[in-house]
């Protein structure tokens, strides 16, 4: 489980989004970017758009996303025998996420803890 608050001013929540993406990466189609000095031809650009769309479709197939009103969002997927859950709360700051109402419940329900 990755948990982060949007109002964490010490560590931006984008860091946790990148971490979740790293766990997801092996299950997405590859992206190949031509190594031609940074300039993409029209053909390269079209290939990039096709690959990008394929990744987006696959991500939407794998990742379940829930918006929880006045709480935040939960994204999760299961692959390779592993369940990965990313909880992004609206509040909790840097030091109080663990006691933020609902976070402990999310841990319990996500992993079947009684």
Phi and psi in degrees as a GROMACS rama.xvg file:
@    title "Ramachandran Plot"
@    xaxis  label "Phi"
@    yaxis  label "Psi"
@TYPE xy
-113.422  127.666  UNK-2
-130.619  136.369  UNK-3
-152.951  146.493  UNK-4
-99.7321  139.913  UNK-5
-62.8772  -28.6686  UNK-6
-95.5424  26.7359  UNK-7
-81.4233  106.25  UNK-8
-88.4987  -8.60534  UNK-9
-84.9496  -43.8618  UNK-10
-129.209  115.493  UNK-11
-60.6289  140.879  UNK-12
-64.4315  -16.7148  UNK-13
-59.0481  -28.0939  UNK-14
-62.1628  -41.2368  UNK-15
-72.1193  -33.0085  UNK-16
-62.37  -40.5434  UNK-17
-65.6717  -40.8465  UNK-18
-62.6063  -44.8356  UNK-19
-60.5075  -42.7526  UNK-20
-60.8884  -35.3943  UNK-21
-66.4076  -37.8814  UNK-22
-67.5356  -33.0498  UNK-23
-80.3863  -28.7004  UNK-24
-48.2226  -45.1176  UNK-25
-62.94  -15.2413  UNK-26
-102.874  5.90502  UNK-27
-107.509  154.042  UNK-28
-60.5646  148.936  UNK-29
-66.1213  150.69  UNK-30
-113.151  127.768  UNK-31
-118.942  124.993  UNK-32
-113.04  125.424  UNK-33
-59.3684  139.03  UNK-34
-97.9544  68.4593  UNK-35
-118.561  41.1637  UNK-36
82.2022  15.329  UNK-37
93.0206  -5.26255  UNK-38
-102.811  125.02  UNK-39
-99.8868  133.403  UNK-40
-75.338  169.762  UNK-41
-59.4722  -38.887  UNK-42
-66.2796  -43.4032  UNK-43
-61.8065  -43.1549  UNK-44
-63.4554  -41.4757  UNK-45
-63.3695  -42.0761  UNK-46
-63.1449  -40.9833  UNK-47
-61.0247  -44.5908  UNK-48
-62.8757  -40.7719  UNK-49
-63.8998  -46.3427  UNK-50
-63.6269  -41.4545  UNK-51
-62.5345  -42.9888  UNK-52
-65.1175  -41.5714  UNK-53
-60.9951  -40.3931  UNK-54
-65.5545  -41.7103  UNK-55
-63.3792  -44.2192  UNK-56
-62.184  -46.0988  UNK-57
-63.9807  -41.5431  UNK-58
-60.1122  -43.9792  UNK-59
-65.7251  -29.7288  UNK-60
-71.2265  -36.8074  UNK-61
-85.3743  -46.5396  UNK-62
-89.7582  127.412  UNK-63
-94.5059  129.967  UNK-64
-121.843  132.049  UNK-65
-126.524  132.628  UNK-66
-97.0684  124.819  UNK-67
-112.438  110.4  UNK-68
-54.0961  133.641  UNK-69
62.5844  14.8582  UNK-70
-125.824  -56.6367  UNK-71
151.22  -146.034  UNK-72
-129.89  153.595  UNK-73
-129.8  126.888  UNK-74
-121.047  136.789  UNK-75
-150.708  154.916  UNK-76
-151.904  156.992  UNK-77
-123.95  129.9  UNK-78
-162.108  147.082  UNK-79
57.9496  31.6047  UNK-80
75.9891  13.8945  UNK-81
-127.66  139.015  UNK-82
-107.444  128.105  UNK-83
-120.431  126.741  UNK-84
-124.204  131.857  UNK-85
-119.18  113.844  UNK-86
-104.854  121.397  UNK-87
-117.517  106.118  UNK-88
-87.6197  159.517  UNK-89
-76.1068  -31.1656  UNK-90
-135.481  167.797  UNK-91
135.852  -18.1342  UNK-92
57.7465  -154.316  UNK-93
-89.0255  -38.2474  UNK-94
-104.483  -6.67544  UNK-95
-120.071  15.0683  UNK-96
-63.9721  -39.8471  UNK-97
-64.1314  -21.8582  UNK-98
-107.337  3.01973  UNK-99
-61.7717  129.929  UNK-100
-54.7805  127.882  UNK-101
101.205  -24.9685  UNK-102
-66.4353  -46.2843  UNK-103
-64.4346  -37.3626  UNK-104
-62.9376  -38.6001  UNK-105
-63.8178  -41.1028  UNK-106
-61.5755  -47.3  UNK-107
-61.6597  -48.47  UNK-108
-74.1892  -33.3057  UNK-109
-65.8483  -33.5828  UNK-110
-116.623  14.4736  UNK-111
64.6362  31.7312  UNK-112
-84.868  138.924  UNK-113
